[in-house]
Amino acid sequence: MSNLELAMIAFPAMLGMIFIRIPIAIAMAITGFVGTWIVLGTPNAPLAQLKTLSYDTFASYSLSIVPLFLLMGQLATKSGLSEALFKSAADWLGHRKGGIAMAAIGACAGFGAICGSSLATASTMGQVALPELRRYGYSDGLATGVLAAGGTLGILIPPSVILVIYAILTEQNIIKMFMAALIPGLLAAAGYMLTVWLIVHFKPGSATTAPRKPYAERFKTLLKTWPVLAIFTVVIGGIYVGFFTPTESAAVGTLITGVYAVATGRLSRKDFIGCFLSAGRTTGMIFLIVLGATLFNSFLAFTQAPVQIAEWVVSQGYAPLTVLALMLLFYLVFGCVMDSLSMILLTIPVFFPIIEALDFGMTSEETAIWFGILVLIVVEVGLITPPVGLNLFVINSMAREIPIRKTYIGVIPFVFADLLRVVILVAFPFVSLFLVRIMF
């Protein structure tokens, strides 16, 4: 059996372990360990590799940004910023048809600017917005669907933990990746709001209106959102102007968010410890998946499979956009059963060499950044696609009286909005690259 054949067998074997509910990190680690054993002919090599691989992987300074952004999101959740964002957006938009749902999307976008997690955004905003959507008589499908979709903005709008991992895997500049994600993230928020407008236009009974608020009250609630703008300006603005490195900005942003939470009296000592424990647990989960993926990718490197596959694809003469479309379709399909981080860690070592070998009419760096944004979007669609869309379960767990079937139906229009956005970004790469080209 050739090394390429071994690699081709290893991937479905690993997926089989995942489908029988073996944790993804363990399935990747077992496949990588056994595969390396077979390729090198001795168990001593993968055992020796384990002695240094963990340290080499987690000694990466860039990875320290992950727990910092996760902790910042936890502190932001406890500080009451989500309530301020939603209250302000609802005061400005609530009197319009579907305005409360649009306000939820706007609040998700704002919260996503200081929280790098989709699940955290969906969970936090669901607690704040779902009672209001139910109180004003929004249909079950629209109420849960809009919050599940809005939660994905937590990862689309920088800072984004997934983008950090992608940048490390492909050796790209984290600052440029954050820049490239900003416009597509805002486009996502606008697309979701347009989707809400279309839903309430064609199904008037799915939404109602709230009482119109006087401008004095609107500006009063708007002023209460200043901490979000301040944190975003310091964290992302500091990165963009070169005042902070991404890791430094994450540390400063976490400190500011924590100080604000303490100053408002919303963060007790118990909550403070809970934020650290929650961020620690999530970090441990992410790092375990990273370690498992590193073992698996090391096995692939020994087989030379990614290079051989890339050479084979190029030799077939397929149009670059055809190859890209097949990759994105793969992400969409497997996103229904796998989480976004695992998919990126598994596939980028195989797909990225192929993308690098194809000519899209851009520099290699621009191609890598553009591809990263596309991958980010399509894997996040997996969070809201049945049967294993994690955001759907997060929101539905807060509204157990709503059948999951209605949530599935309610999110479908937002999935179509996502797919349309993917088409736009594929057809017009400058949308993703505009800020990068302007700033650099």
Stockholm file with secondary structure:
# STOCKHOLM 1.0

chainA/1-440         MSNLELAMIAFPAMLGMIFIRIPIAIAMAITGFVGTWIVLGTPNAPLAQLKTLSYDTFASYSLSIVPLFLLMGQLATKSGLSEALFKSAADWLGHRKGGIAMAAIGACAGFGAICGSSLATASTMGQVALPELRRYGYSDGLATGVLAAGGTLGILIPPSVILVIYAILTEQNIIKMFMAALIPGLLAAAGYMLTVWLIVHFKPGSATTAPRKPYAERFKTLLKTWPVLAIFTVVIGGIYVGFFTPTESAAVGTLITGVYAVATGRLSRKDFIGCFLSAGRTTGMIFLIVLGATLFNSFLAFTQAPVQIAEWVVSQGYAPLTVLALMLLFYLVFGCVMDSLSMILLTIPVFFPIIEALDFGMTSEETAIWFGILVLIVVEVGLITPPVGLNLFVINSMAREIPIRKTYIGVIPFVFADLLRVVILVAFPFVSLFLVRIMF
#=GR chainA/1-440 SS CCHHHHHHHHHHHHHHHHHTTCCHHHHHHHHHHHHHHHHHTCTHHHHHHHHHHHHHHHTCGGGGHHHHHHHHHHHHHHTTHHHHHHHHHHHHHTTSTTHHHHHHHHHHHHHHTSCCCHHHHHHHHHHHHHHHHHHTTCCHHHHHHHHHHHHTHHHHSSSCHHHHHHHHHHTCCHHHHHHHHHHHHHHHHHHHHHHHHHHHHHCGGGCCCCCCCCHHHHHHHHHTTHHHHHHHIIIIIHHHTTSSCHHHHHHHHHHHHHHHHHHTTCCCHHHHHHHHHHHHHHHHHHHHHHHHHHHHHHHHHHHTHHHHHHHHHHHTTCCHHHHHHHHHHHHHHHTTTSCHHHHHHHHHHHHHHHHHHSCCSSCHHHHHHHHHHHHHHHHHHGGGSSSSCHHHHHHHTTCTTSCHHHHHHHHHHHHHHHHHHHHHHHHCTHHHHHHHHHHC
#=GC SS_cons         CCHHHHHHHHHHHHHHHHHTTCCHHHHHHHHHHHHHHHHHTCTHHHHHHHHHHHHHHHTCGGGGHHHHHHHHHHHHHHTTHHHHHHHHHHHHHTTSTTHHHHHHHHHHHHHHTSCCCHHHHHHHHHHHHHHHHHHTTCCHHHHHHHHHHHHTHHHHSSSCHHHHHHHHHHTCCHHHHHHHHHHHHHHHHHHHHHHHHHHHHHCGGGCCCCCCCCHHHHHHHHHTTHHHHHHHIIIIIHHHTTSSCHHHHHHHHHHHHHHHHHHTTCCCHHHHHHHHHHHHHHHHHHHHHHHHHHHHHHHHHHHTHHHHHHHHHHHTTCCHHHHHHHHHHHHHHHTTTSCHHHHHHHHHHHHHHHHHHSCCSSCHHHHHHHHHHHHHHHHHHGGGSSSSCHHHHHHHTTCTTSCHHHHHHHHHHHHHHHHHHHHHHHHCTHHHHHHHHHHC
//
